[in-house]
Amino acid sequence: MTLICGDNYAVENQESLIAAALEKFARARPICSSPDPVFWPGDMARGRGALGSAVQSQIGIPVVTGMARENPGADLYRRNRWYIIDSGDSAARMRDVLERWRISRSN
């Protein structure tokens, strides 16, 4: 299942977006939720964070995502028991990040 929306839309329409998304997640029952990686600035984490937190707390589906270590959302959502991989501060690093994560998971 894939849900797509823009960062600004997610922040400006947070309540209706979360309600609609929770309904879809509840029907689909995926094994985890993976919001897009969040680099910098921290504002990008707000919409994804609100949705991921709702999915995890209200439906019990774990959240796995990438966030730059410097992003304020990384500390905030780690406290909510999200699985967060350091994605670096730009999408240009994602290939290396995913390769390191794949190797660490196979050991």
Secondary structure, 3 states (H helix, E strand, C coil): CCCCCCHHHHHHCHHHHHHHHHHHHHHHCCCCECCCCECCCCCHHHHHHHHHHHHHHHHCCCEEEEECCCCHHHHHHHCCCCEEEECCCCHHHHHHHHHHHHHHHHC
